Amino acid sequence: MAQATSLRTNPVLQRFRKHRLAVWGGRILLVLYLMAAFAGFFSPYDPNYYELYPPKGNHPPTRIHFVDPETKRLSRPFVYATKRSIDPVSLQPRYEEDPSQGKFYVRFFVRTPEHPYTVFKVFRSDLRLFGVDPPGRIFLMGTDNFGRDLFSRIVYGGQVSLTIGILSALVSFALGLLLGGIAGYFSGRPFHLSLPPSRWRGLGLVLGPLSFLLWLGLAAAALFLALSFARLSPGKDPFSLGIDALVVLLGALAAGAILYRLFREPIRLDPDDLIMRTVEIIAAIPSLFLLISLRAVFPTDVDPLLTFYLVVGLLGFIGWGGLARVVRGIVLSVREMDYVQAARALGASDGRIIARHVLPATASYVIVSLSLTIPGFILGESGLSFLGLGVTEPYTSWGLLLQAAQQGGFASFTDRPWVLWPGFFIFLSVLSWNFLGDGLRDALDPRRRT
């Protein structure tokens, strides 16, 4: 009782509840994530199930009747079977209700032993929220060009799109907090990098491999540019050949100087400079271009489950820079606080000071930033899948469903607009996350007291 009373009087919770859009955003997200978590229960069919005969490709949403046409009174919800024909003008399939086959009543909590599913890959079940008896079919949002139920595919697609948003944000925030904290706390305290790696100690164990790869990449880039200039040079006269040889020689000398410095002399590196320069390099490249370029490095025919984790890693990798920059600024101010200085005077290690005293000061910003970053990753996954570089069949996502709609051309707008439903769910989830993040920002702002 006392705990419930304290929750009601919590000023942060009170400020959040005053933000009506944030409350509704949280409710919508709760519904979306519950549907995605229990997709098998909420979807009437398996997402990849379709019938060869009678074909149901591009079937419009099924009309649900609540009034019995014979008695003109309210009755149990029911649907009619449909019969398919081809429009002689547009050559598109046309479906008409066929009352001669009888009524198919909508039933709740039905069993489908022919289409079982698993919950969290652990529990096996065949219970579904609603359905109709065969040969009747109920398509709340129509079907795609193969005749697969679009509502079921949207519910299952939410598992991928919504999960990728959270997992990518966690990867991004793990990198951003770690590297941003290191950059801020160890700013002005350079370490010496020398080879072999067995000499790396302390912070060098974390930043040593990164800095080594950067220097090695710089040497390889200098040599590659010189060789590319010589290979692409059109001139064949002695003067042009001499220029090519000079460029290759300069490139080799530059690469040799970098390698000599790397292998013969210790390199003095400031963690702040190293991490922030890396952030600036990533930020200088457009995010979508960088994401497509990194995805193109890997083959497109890899296992679909591996593609899922690959997209998570790529989205997290390109999204940590902004958080690291802000965390660095917060840590730079917090590390000079009296309680941090007292902990250092008492002999606390750097790792303990960062974990117990410095990073907790960034908690409010991290919570707000996390809620505002997730929708960006949802859009990123949707964009990759829309371009054919993200999740592939037999898995599905909202972006992949939009790609299928785009393949239908302008007819997707005129003849079968129901295939655009995945775009609405992308819009709804992104908008809800933004409302929720806006409410959390106002609720956690220490300057707001009312």
Salt bridges, closest charged atoms under 4 A:
GLU51 OE2 - ARG137 NH2 2.38
ASP68 OD2 - LYS103 NZ 2.71
ASP87 OD2 - ARG94 NH1 3.66
GLU97 OE2 - HIS65 NE2 2.97
ASP126 OD1 - ARG111 NH1 2.85
ASP133 OD1 - ARG107 NH2 2.61
ASP144 OD2 - ARG148 NE 2.91
ASP144 OD2 - ARG153 NE 3.76
GLU265 OE1 - ARG261 NE 3.76
ASP272 OD1 - ARG328 NE 2.57
ASP273 OD1 - ARG277 NH1 3.50
GLU280 OE2 - ARG277 NH2 2.83
GLU336 OE2 - ARG335 NE 3.19
ASP350 OD2 - ARG189 NH2 3.11
GLU393 OE1 - ARG148 NH1 3.92
GLU393 OE2 - ARG153 NH2 3.19
ASP438 OD2 - HIS19 NE2 3.17
ASP438 OD1 - ARG441 NH2 2.03
ASP442 OD2 - HIS19 NE2 3.81
ASP442 OD1 - ARG441 NE 3.96
ASP445 OD1 - ARG447 NE 3.24
